[in-house]
Amino acid sequence: MAVIINSVIDLSHHNAIDFQQVAGDGVLGVIHKATQGVTFTDPTYNSRKQEAADAGLLWGAYHFGDGSDPVAQADRFLDIVKPDAATLIALDFEPNTLKTAGPAGQTMNLAGAEAFVNRINENLGTFPGLYCSPGFLKQQLGSKTDSPLKNCWLWIAHYTTAPAPTVPLLWQDWTLWQYTDGNKGAQPHTVQGVGKCDRDRFNGDQAGLQALWGVAGDQGVTPDNGAADSATSGG
């Protein structure tokens, strides 16, 4: 039975945060919104990166894709984040509900997501994670059975009480599972220092999480104090 730890959260400027309390509740890693499209930068990204580091938390950044030029989106994301080896990065590939005219109000399509991750790989020599739901990705892929997206580690959003999420055909397994948005999905929904928020299970143990982040040993991460729940799964 594989070990699964519930030690990651993802946030944006919409969340009020006390990172010291977050770390005290067993959270090991935070993935924070950095950019959206080609114009929006999360105004709290830089200050919270330092606050998270001061609390001993692993740090990650995600970009919310829209209908704008995907290569320009990738370039701007990298320019804002300036990721080092210990910054986990991901593309948020989901329906865009922003009510605005033009590409900024459109949903990134499959070709756009593929161009985005390829551009990241061209610049960094590695692919980002891909955040998506099984239903949305199936809709985007249609009958397609191959895509550059398969090179991304999978961050699946699936609010189910099942012991494991549905894994799209491009992948053999999931890496992160956003099992709740703070309202839907299995408990727990809250974290001390944030309250209700997006919570993510990692398909592995603490050492595996550190390896995903590019961090060796206990460098840059607080010890797992057991406050976050853990589970085992055959998935």
Backbone as JSON, one array per atom type, in Angstrom:
{
  "sequence": "MAVIINSVIDLSHHNAIDFQQVAGDGVLGVIHKATQGVTFTDPTYNSRKQEAADAGLLWGAYHFGDGSDPVAQADRFLDIVKPDAATLIALDFEPNTLKTAGPAGQTMNLAGAEAFVNRINENLGTFPGLYCSPGFLKQQLGSKTDSPLKNCWLWIAHYTTAPAPTVPLLWQDWTLWQYTDGNKGAQPHTVQGVGKCDRDRFNGDQAGLQALWGVAGDQGVTPDNGAADSATSGG",
  "N": [[0.84, -1.2, 0.0], [0.63, 2.13, -0.92], [2.0, 5.13, 0.5], [0.28, 8.1, 1.32], [0.41, 11.52, 1.81], [-1.07, 14.32, 3.43], [-0.24, 17.2, 2.93], [0.09, 19.57, 1.52], [-0.91, 22.77, 0.32], [-2.78, 24.97, -1.84], [-2.87, 28.35, -2.86], [-4.0, 31.8, -3.21], [-4.12, 35.4, -3.7], [-6.62, 35.73, -2.69], [-6.81, 34.39, -0.31], [-6.4, 34.81, 3.2], [-3.52, 34.58, 5.22], [-1.55, 33.01, 7.73], [1.52, 32.03, 7.88], [3.17, 30.8, 9.76], [1.38, 29.51, 11.47], [0.26, 27.82, 9.58], [2.44, 26.13, 8.96], [2.7, 24.96, 11.44], [0.52, 23.32, 11.48], [1.13, 21.05, 10.15], [1.46, 21.3, 7.42], [3.57, 21.1, 4.62], [4.26, 22.13, 2.12], [3.55, 24.88, -0.09], [1.73, 26.01, -2.82], [1.48, 28.74, -4.78], [-0.56, 31.12, -6.45], [0.81, 32.9, -9.15], [0.69, 34.26, -11.64], [-1.62, 35.25, -14.28], [-2.81, 34.77, -17.49], [-1.5, 37.27, -19.69], [-1.2, 39.62, -18.36], [-1.92, 39.79, -15.62], [-0.61, 39.8, -12.34], [-0.29, 38.15, -9.29], [-0.73, 40.12, -6.5], [0.28, 39.51, -4.01], [2.25, 37.67, -4.25], [5.19, 37.84, -4.17], [5.79, 38.84, -1.55], [4.64, 36.9, 0.05], [6.08, 34.67, -0.64], [8.53, 35.05, 0.67], [7.6, 35.08, 3.32], [6.65, 32.48, 3.57], [9.03, 31.07, 3.26], [10.36, 31.92, 5.56], [8.87, 30.57, 7.41], [9.67, 28.04, 6.99], [8.61, 26.56, 4.9], [8.09, 24.66, 1.9], [8.04, 26.05, -1.41], [5.94, 26.89, -4.12], [4.81, 27.83, -7.44], [2.06, 28.79, -9.48], [0.59, 29.2, -12.73], [-2.28, 30.63, -14.1], [-3.87, 29.71, -16.93], [-5.1, 31.4, -19.85], [-6.94, 32.51, -22.8], [-5.01, 33.92, -24.16], [-1.89, 34.52, -26.01], [-0.04, 31.65, -25.7], [2.74, 31.22, -25.5], [3.72, 33.74, -24.87], [2.48, 33.95, -22.4], [3.82, 31.95, -20.94], [6.45, 32.94, -21.0], [6.15, 35.32, -19.57], [5.29, 34.38, -17.09], [7.61, 32.97, -16.23], [9.33, 35.15, -16.1], [8.25, 36.65, -14.02], [8.2, 34.84, -11.83], [10.77, 33.71, -11.76], [11.98, 31.08, -11.3], [13.84, 29.03, -9.07], [15.85, 26.09, -8.43], [14.44, 24.92, -6.38], [11.85, 25.78, -6.55], [8.72, 24.81, -7.14], [6.79, 24.47, -10.06], [3.77, 25.05, -11.95], [1.13, 24.64, -14.38], [-2.08, 25.91, -14.38], [-4.73, 24.55, -15.71], [-7.76, 24.96, -16.68], [-11.35, 25.65, -16.92], [-12.01, 29.04, -17.76], [-13.47, 31.49, -15.94], [-13.53, 34.21, -15.9], [-15.11, 37.23, -16.43], [-14.71, 38.93, -19.01], [-13.92, 40.75, -22.0], [-12.33, 39.55, -25.02], [-9.16, 37.68, -25.38], [-8.32, 37.34, -22.7], [-10.57, 36.65, -21.32], [-11.16, 34.18, -22.23], [-11.02, 30.58, -22.32], [-8.06, 28.71, -21.96], [-7.02, 26.59, -24.57], [-6.36, 23.17, -25.66], [-4.16, 23.16, -27.45], [-2.96, 25.53, -26.67], [-2.21, 24.96, -24.0], [-0.36, 22.93, -24.48], [1.58, 24.33, -25.95], [2.39, 26.12, -23.97], [3.56, 24.45, -21.92], [5.59, 23.28, -23.39], [7.15, 25.52, -23.96], [8.02, 26.23, -21.4], [9.62, 24.0, -20.89], [11.56, 24.36, -22.89], [12.92, 26.53, -21.87], [13.7, 25.83, -19.24], [14.45, 23.19, -19.26], [12.89, 21.24, -18.2], [9.59, 19.96, -17.58], [6.63, 21.62, -16.41], [4.3, 21.04, -13.66], [0.95, 19.88, -14.26], [-2.13, 21.13, -13.61], [-5.38, 20.02, -13.51], [-8.78, 18.93, -14.12], [-10.25, 15.64, -14.35], [-12.53, 15.51, -16.06], [-12.48, 17.95, -17.55], [-10.03, 17.75, -18.92], [-10.49, 15.46, -20.45], [-12.49, 16.44, -22.1], [-11.03, 18.38, -23.52], [-9.03, 16.87, -24.79], [-10.45, 15.09, -26.41], [-10.54, 12.66, -28.87], [-7.86, 12.32, -28.9], [-4.86, 10.66, -28.13], [-2.31, 11.14, -27.39], [0.02, 13.56, -26.2], [2.08, 16.43, -25.49], [1.55, 17.1, -22.89], [1.68, 14.87, -21.33], [4.2, 14.71, -20.36], [4.29, 16.25, -18.14], [4.18, 16.38, -14.58], [1.36, 15.16, -12.79], [-1.23, 17.03, -11.45], [-4.05, 16.59, -10.06], [-7.42, 17.62, -9.95], [-10.02, 16.6, -8.17], [-12.89, 16.18, -6.62], [-13.79, 13.96, -4.68], [-14.98, 11.33, -2.57], [-13.79, 8.96, -2.83], [-11.04, 6.59, -2.47], [-8.96, 7.27, -4.15], [-8.17, 9.51, -6.87], [-9.63, 9.93, -10.19], [-7.54, 9.07, -12.84], [-6.37, 10.58, -15.73], [-5.95, 9.23, -19.1], [-3.44, 9.83, -20.18], [-1.55, 9.6, -18.21], [0.09, 7.42, -15.86], [-0.22, 7.57, -13.16], [-1.11, 9.74, -10.4], [0.35, 12.76, -9.02], [0.0, 15.06, -7.29], [-3.04, 15.57, -5.57], [-5.74, 17.53, -5.58], [-8.04, 17.41, -3.38], [-10.05, 18.76, -2.14], [-11.8, 21.9, -2.22], [-12.09, 23.36, -0.04], [-14.72, 23.32, 0.5], [-16.18, 21.36, -1.02], [-15.67, 17.8, -1.38], [-13.61, 15.37, 0.42], [-13.01, 15.45, 3.99], [-10.06, 16.62, 5.81], [-11.16, 20.09, 5.49], [-10.01, 22.44, 6.21], [-7.21, 24.5, 7.28], [-5.06, 25.45, 9.86], [-4.41, 28.87, 10.32], [-5.24, 29.59, 7.84], [-7.85, 28.66, 7.34], [-10.73, 27.52, 5.59], [-9.67, 26.08, 2.56], [-7.97, 25.27, -0.57], [-6.83, 22.02, -0.53], [-4.25, 19.59, -0.81], [-3.3, 16.31, -1.5], [-0.34, 14.33, -1.45], [1.15, 11.9, -3.46], [2.88, 9.92, -2.0], [5.63, 9.79, 0.37], [7.13, 12.02, 2.88], [9.81, 12.32, 2.12], [9.62, 11.8, -0.6], [8.07, 13.94, -1.4], [9.81, 16.05, -0.92], [11.74, 15.39, -2.8], [10.32, 15.78, -5.19], [10.13, 18.53, -5.07], [12.73, 19.19, -5.36], [14.38, 19.36, -3.19], [16.73, 18.33, -0.82], [16.97, 16.05, 1.92], [16.19, 17.54, 5.06], [16.25, 20.14, 4.34], [14.98, 23.36, 4.08], [12.37, 22.71, 4.77], [9.82, 22.15, 7.1], [9.72, 19.81, 9.83], [7.58, 16.95, 9.58], [4.95, 17.09, 11.58], [2.83, 15.49, 12.01], [0.32, 16.57, 12.18], [-1.15, 17.03, 9.89], [-3.34, 14.97, 8.02], [-2.86, 11.51, 7.11], [-2.8, 8.85, 4.72], [-3.33, 5.6, 3.29], [-3.09, 4.04, 0.12], [-3.93, 1.95, -2.6], [-3.62, 3.07, -5.02]],
  "CA": [[0.0, 0.0, 0.0], [1.44, 3.35, -1.03], [1.73, 6.17, 1.48], [-0.21, 9.38, 0.82], [0.41, 12.52, 2.88], [-1.95, 15.47, 3.19], [0.68, 18.21, 3.45], [0.27, 20.66, 0.56], [-2.08, 23.62, 0.05], [-2.56, 25.96, -2.89], [-3.45, 29.61, -2.42], [-3.85, 33.01, -4.02], [-4.36, 36.62, -2.93], [-7.96, 35.66, -2.08], [-6.69, 33.78, 1.01], [-5.62, 35.43, 4.27], [-2.63, 33.51, 5.62], [-0.51, 33.09, 8.74], [2.33, 30.89, 7.48], [3.68, 30.09, 10.93], [0.32, 28.59, 11.88], [0.15, 26.81, 8.52], [3.52, 25.16, 9.17], [2.41, 24.27, 12.67], [-0.57, 22.37, 11.27], [1.61, 19.9, 9.41], [1.63, 21.58, 5.99], [4.98, 21.15, 4.23], [4.45, 22.88, 0.89], [2.53, 25.83, -0.55], [1.8, 26.41, -4.23], [0.77, 30.02, -4.78], [-0.78, 31.74, -7.75], [1.77, 33.94, -9.49], [0.27, 35.05, -12.8], [-2.75, 34.8, -15.08], [-2.76, 35.4, -18.81], [-0.28, 38.04, -19.99], [-1.22, 40.92, -17.69], [-2.18, 39.78, -14.18], [0.33, 39.24, -11.37], [-0.85, 38.14, -7.94], [-0.01, 41.17, -5.77], [0.85, 39.01, -2.76], [3.16, 36.55, -4.53], [6.57, 38.01, -3.71], [5.88, 38.97, -0.1], [4.29, 35.62, 0.67], [7.19, 33.73, -0.87], [9.46, 35.24, 1.76], [6.94, 34.67, 4.56], [6.63, 31.02, 3.58], [10.41, 30.64, 3.5], [10.64, 32.18, 6.97], [8.17, 29.54, 8.19], [10.26, 26.74, 6.67], [7.74, 25.84, 3.98], [8.4, 24.55, 0.49], [7.31, 27.07, -2.16], [5.67, 26.64, -5.52], [4.09, 28.88, -8.15], [1.29, 28.32, -10.62], [0.07, 30.17, -13.69], [-3.62, 30.33, -14.59], [-3.88, 29.94, -18.37], [-6.31, 31.91, -20.53], [-6.89, 32.39, -24.25], [-3.94, 34.75, -24.73], [-0.75, 33.83, -26.61], [0.51, 30.79, -24.64], [4.18, 31.4, -25.36], [3.87, 34.99, -24.11], [2.1, 33.64, -21.02], [4.92, 31.19, -20.32], [7.6, 33.83, -20.81], [5.87, 36.27, -18.49], [5.29, 33.59, -15.86], [9.0, 32.76, -15.84], [9.92, 36.44, -15.76], [7.75, 37.06, -12.7], [8.54, 33.86, -10.8], [12.22, 33.46, -11.73], [12.07, 29.87, -10.47], [15.1, 28.35, -8.83], [15.71, 24.63, -8.45], [13.53, 24.5, -5.32], [10.52, 26.35, -6.77], [7.86, 23.93, -7.93], [5.95, 25.29, -10.93], [2.67, 24.31, -12.57], [0.12, 25.33, -15.18], [-3.47, 25.7, -13.99], [-5.44, 24.36, -16.98], [-9.15, 24.74, -16.32], [-12.23, 26.66, -17.53], [-11.81, 30.43, -17.34], [-14.77, 32.11, -15.64], [-13.37, 35.66, -15.86], [-16.08, 37.87, -17.33], [-14.1, 40.05, -19.7], [-13.85, 40.56, -23.45], [-11.02, 39.23, -25.57], [-8.49, 36.44, -24.98], [-8.21, 37.21, -21.25], [-11.79, 36.05, -20.82], [-11.35, 32.89, -22.88], [-10.36, 29.43, -21.72], [-6.92, 28.14, -22.69], [-7.35, 25.33, -25.21], [-5.33, 22.14, -25.58], [-2.96, 23.6, -28.16], [-2.34, 26.55, -25.84], [-1.55, 24.3, -22.87], [0.8, 22.22, -25.0], [2.6, 25.33, -26.28], [2.88, 26.67, -22.7], [4.47, 23.53, -21.24], [6.77, 23.13, -24.23], [7.96, 26.72, -23.78], [8.68, 26.09, -20.11], [10.68, 23.01, -21.06], [12.63, 24.97, -23.68], [13.66, 27.47, -21.02], [14.2, 25.25, -17.99], [14.88, 21.81, -19.42], [11.97, 20.37, -17.47], [8.19, 20.32, -17.75], [5.93, 21.96, -15.16], [3.15, 20.23, -13.34], [-0.29, 20.25, -14.93], [-3.32, 21.07, -12.78], [-6.59, 19.9, -14.33], [-9.75, 17.94, -13.66], [-10.39, 14.58, -15.35], [-13.56, 15.83, -17.04], [-12.05, 19.02, -18.45], [-8.97, 17.26, -19.79], [-11.11, 14.56, -21.42], [-13.17, 17.31, -23.06], [-10.02, 19.03, -24.35], [-8.31, 15.88, -25.59], [-11.3, 14.41, -27.38], [-10.06, 11.32, -29.22], [-6.4, 12.35, -28.93], [-4.29, 9.76, -27.12], [-0.93, 11.52, -27.11], [0.15, 15.0, -26.04], [3.22, 16.83, -24.65], [1.13, 17.23, -21.5], [2.01, 13.64, -20.6], [5.51, 14.91, -19.75], [4.1, 17.01, -16.91], [3.64, 15.63, -13.43], [-0.09, 15.39, -12.76], [-1.88, 17.62, -10.27], [-5.43, 16.34, -10.44], [-8.47, 18.2, -9.11], [-11.14, 15.66, -8.21], [-13.52, 16.24, -5.3], [-14.49, 12.71, -4.48], [-14.66, 10.65, -1.32], [-13.11, 7.71, -3.17], [-9.68, 6.56, -1.93], [-8.01, 7.8, -5.13], [-8.84, 10.24, -7.93], [-9.57, 9.39, -11.55], [-6.31, 9.48, -13.52], [-6.55, 10.6, -17.18], [-5.22, 8.19, -19.81], [-2.07, 10.23, -20.52], [-0.67, 9.34, -17.08], [-0.07, 6.16, -15.15], [-0.59, 7.84, -11.78], [-1.16, 11.15, -10.03], [1.38, 13.23, -8.11], [-0.77, 15.81, -6.29], [-4.48, 15.44, -5.71], [-6.54, 18.53, -4.89], [-9.22, 16.62, -3.02], [-11.09, 19.67, -1.66], [-11.62, 23.34, -2.41], [-12.49, 23.94, 1.23], [-16.15, 23.09, 0.66], [-16.48, 20.04, -1.59], [-14.65, 16.78, -1.21], [-13.42, 14.75, 1.73], [-12.39, 16.22, 5.06], [-10.35, 17.96, 6.34], [-11.29, 21.2, 4.56], [-9.38, 23.64, 6.76], [-5.83, 24.49, 7.78], [-4.83, 26.54, 10.79], [-3.73, 30.0, 9.7], [-5.92, 29.92, 6.57], [-9.27, 28.3, 7.35], [-11.08, 26.71, 4.43], [-8.78, 26.35, 1.43], [-7.62, 24.13, -1.42], [-5.87, 21.13, 0.09], [-3.7, 18.66, -1.8], [-2.58, 15.14, -1.04], [0.82, 13.94, -2.25], [1.2, 10.45, -3.66], [4.18, 9.47, -1.52], [5.95, 10.21, 1.73], [7.77, 13.33, 2.96], [11.03, 12.3, 1.31], [9.21, 11.91, -2.0], [7.63, 15.32, -1.63], [11.02, 16.86, -1.01], [12.37, 15.09, -4.08], [9.54, 16.48, -6.21], [10.46, 19.94, -4.95], [14.16, 19.4, -5.59], [15.01, 19.67, -1.91], [17.28, 17.13, -0.21], [16.94, 15.97, 3.37], [15.21, 18.42, 5.71], [16.55, 21.51, 3.96], [13.89, 24.19, 3.6], [11.05, 22.17, 5.05], [9.6, 21.85, 8.51], [9.45, 18.39, 10.07], [6.18, 16.54, 9.56], [4.57, 16.89, 12.96], [1.72, 14.57, 12.1], [-0.97, 17.24, 12.31], [-1.89, 16.79, 8.65], [-3.71, 13.55, 8.01], [-2.17, 10.67, 6.15], [-3.64, 7.73, 4.31], [-2.68, 4.65, 2.4], [-3.92, 3.72, -1.03], [-3.35, 1.08, -3.59], [-3.46, 3.82, -6.26]],
  "C": [[0.88, 1.25, 0.0], [1.03, 4.35, 0.03], [1.27, 7.44, 0.77], [-0.2, 10.35, 1.99], [-0.4, 13.74, 2.45], [-1.23, 16.72, 3.7], [0.96, 19.36, 2.5], [-1.03, 21.45, 0.46], [-1.75, 24.52, -1.13], [-3.44, 27.17, -2.62], [-3.32, 30.69, -3.47], [-4.09, 34.21, -3.11], [-5.74, 36.62, -2.27], [-7.9, 35.09, -0.66], [-5.91, 34.67, 1.97], [-4.81, 34.32, 4.93], [-1.73, 33.93, 6.79], [0.37, 31.86, 8.52], [2.91, 30.13, 8.66], [2.64, 29.09, 11.43], [0.14, 27.47, 10.86], [1.2, 25.72, 8.72], [3.27, 24.34, 10.43], [1.31, 23.23, 12.56], [-0.16, 21.21, 10.37], [1.74, 20.1, 7.92], [3.13, 21.71, 5.71], [5.23, 22.03, 3.03], [3.26, 23.74, 0.53], [2.77, 26.12, -2.02], [0.89, 27.62, -4.39], [0.58, 30.53, -6.2], [0.22, 32.87, -7.96], [1.22, 34.86, -10.58], [-0.97, 34.44, -13.43], [-2.69, 35.53, -16.41], [-1.43, 36.12, -19.03], [-0.23, 39.37, -19.25], [-1.31, 40.84, -16.18], [-1.05, 39.13, -13.4], [-0.32, 39.28, -10.0], [-0.06, 39.12, -7.07], [0.65, 40.7, -4.48], [1.96, 37.99, -2.99], [4.54, 36.73, -3.9], [6.68, 38.09, -2.19], [5.58, 37.65, 0.59], [5.36, 34.56, 0.44], [8.19, 33.84, 0.28], [8.87, 34.78, 3.09], [6.91, 33.15, 4.68], [8.02, 30.46, 3.86], [10.77, 30.81, 4.97], [9.98, 31.15, 7.88], [8.69, 28.14, 7.88], [9.46, 25.91, 5.7], [8.33, 25.76, 2.58], [7.51, 25.5, -0.29], [7.14, 26.66, -3.62], [4.85, 27.76, -6.12], [3.29, 28.27, -9.29], [0.8, 29.49, -11.47], [-1.31, 29.71, -14.14], [-3.67, 30.7, -16.08], [-5.19, 30.52, -18.86], [-6.11, 31.81, -22.03], [-5.84, 33.25, -24.93], [-2.83, 33.88, -25.33], [-0.06, 32.98, -25.54], [2.01, 30.94, -24.44], [4.47, 32.69, -24.58], [3.49, 34.78, -22.65], [3.23, 32.92, -20.29], [6.11, 32.08, -20.03], [7.36, 34.8, -19.65], [5.85, 35.57, -17.14], [6.72, 33.39, -15.35], [9.67, 34.06, -15.43], [9.49, 36.9, -14.37], [8.26, 36.12, -11.6], [10.05, 33.69, -10.63], [12.51, 32.21, -10.89], [13.5, 29.36, -10.31], [14.82, 26.86, -8.75], [14.71, 24.12, -7.42], [12.17, 25.17, -5.4], [9.73, 25.43, -7.68], [6.93, 24.78, -8.78], [4.91, 24.42, -11.63], [1.79, 25.23, -13.4], [-1.25, 24.93, -14.68], [-4.3, 25.71, -15.28], [-6.87, 23.96, -16.66], [-10.02, 25.8, -16.98], [-12.01, 28.04, -16.91], [-13.18, 31.08, -17.16], [-14.68, 33.63, -15.55], [-14.29, 36.3, -16.89], [-15.46, 39.12, -17.94], [-13.99, 39.73, -21.18], [-12.43, 40.17, -23.86], [-10.42, 37.96, -25.01], [-8.41, 36.24, -23.47], [-9.44, 36.58, -20.63], [-12.08, 34.7, -21.43], [-10.58, 31.8, -22.14], [-9.19, 28.99, -22.59], [-7.34, 26.8, -23.3], [-6.17, 24.36, -25.13], [-4.04, 22.58, -26.25], [-2.21, 24.66, -27.35], [-1.59, 25.94, -24.66], [-0.29, 23.58, -23.33], [1.93, 23.2, -25.34], [3.21, 25.92, -25.01], [3.91, 25.73, -22.07], [5.73, 23.28, -22.06], [7.71, 24.33, -24.07], [8.7, 26.69, -22.45], [9.85, 25.12, -20.22], [11.85, 23.56, -21.87], [13.52, 25.85, -22.82], [14.33, 26.8, -19.83], [14.75, 23.84, -18.14], [14.05, 20.81, -18.64], [10.54, 20.86, -17.68], [7.57, 20.69, -16.41], [4.9, 20.9, -14.82], [1.94, 20.72, -14.12], [-1.45, 20.03, -13.97], [-4.53, 21.0, -13.7], [-7.54, 18.93, -13.65], [-9.88, 16.86, -14.73], [-11.39, 14.93, -16.44], [-13.13, 16.88, -18.04], [-10.99, 18.53, -19.41], [-9.53, 16.3, -20.84], [-11.82, 15.35, -22.5], [-12.17, 17.94, -24.03], [-9.32, 18.04, -25.28], [-9.17, 15.26, -26.68], [-10.79, 13.0, -27.62], [-8.53, 11.24, -29.23], [-5.84, 11.5, -27.8], [-2.84, 10.07, -26.8], [-0.85, 13.04, -27.05], [1.42, 15.29, -25.24], [2.84, 16.96, -23.18], [1.49, 16.0, -20.67], [3.37, 13.74, -19.93], [5.44, 15.69, -18.44], [3.71, 16.08, -15.77], [2.19, 16.08, -13.2], [-0.55, 15.89, -11.4], [-3.38, 17.59, -10.57], [-6.4, 16.97, -9.43], [-9.7, 17.32, -9.24], [-11.72, 15.57, -6.81], [-14.42, 15.03, -5.11], [-14.11, 12.12, -3.13], [-14.02, 9.29, -1.57], [-11.67, 7.74, -2.65], [-8.62, 7.09, -2.88], [-8.78, 8.53, -6.22], [-8.81, 9.48, -9.25], [-8.34, 9.95, -12.25], [-6.54, 9.44, -15.03], [-5.59, 9.64, -17.89], [-3.78, 8.56, -20.13], [-1.07, 9.86, -19.42], [-0.93, 7.96, -16.48], [-0.53, 6.39, -13.71], [-0.6, 9.35, -11.54], [-0.03, 11.47, -9.06], [0.76, 14.02, -6.96], [-2.25, 15.65, -6.61], [-5.16, 16.53, -4.89], [-7.89, 17.87, -4.61], [-10.35, 17.49, -2.48], [-10.74, 21.1, -2.03], [-11.98, 24.09, -1.12], [-13.97, 23.77, 1.51], [-16.55, 21.69, 0.18], [-15.35, 19.07, -1.27], [-14.53, 16.3, 0.22], [-12.83, 15.75, 2.73], [-10.92, 15.78, 5.22], [-10.35, 19.04, 5.26], [-10.48, 22.42, 4.99], [-7.93, 23.39, 7.14], [-5.71, 25.66, 8.74], [-4.01, 27.63, 10.11], [-4.31, 30.41, 8.37], [-7.43, 29.74, 6.7], [-9.56, 27.39, 6.18], [-10.19, 27.09, 3.24], [-8.64, 25.1, 0.57], [-6.55, 23.31, -0.71], [-5.49, 20.03, -0.9], [-2.96, 17.52, -1.13], [-1.43, 14.85, -2.01], [0.91, 12.43, -2.29], [2.6, 9.93, -3.31], [4.41, 9.97, -0.1], [6.67, 11.56, 1.7], [9.04, 13.39, 2.13], [10.7, 12.44, -0.18], [8.75, 13.3, -2.34], [8.82, 16.25, -1.77], [11.74, 16.63, -2.33], [11.65, 15.77, -5.23], [9.93, 17.95, -6.24], [11.93, 20.23, -5.25], [14.91, 19.78, -4.34], [15.47, 18.37, -1.28], [17.18, 17.19, 1.3], [15.86, 16.85, 3.95], [15.46, 19.88, 5.39], [15.29, 22.22, 3.47], [12.51, 23.65, 3.86], [10.95, 21.83, 6.52], [9.35, 20.36, 8.7], [7.94, 18.12, 10.03], [5.77, 16.22, 10.99], [3.34, 16.01, 13.14], [0.37, 15.23, 12.19], [-1.81, 17.07, 11.05], [-2.19, 15.3, 8.57], [-2.88, 12.8, 6.99], [-3.08, 9.5, 5.83], [-2.8, 6.77, 3.52], [-3.63, 4.31, 1.28], [-3.19, 2.78, -1.94], [-3.12, 1.79, -4.9], [-2.12, 4.43, -6.35]]
}
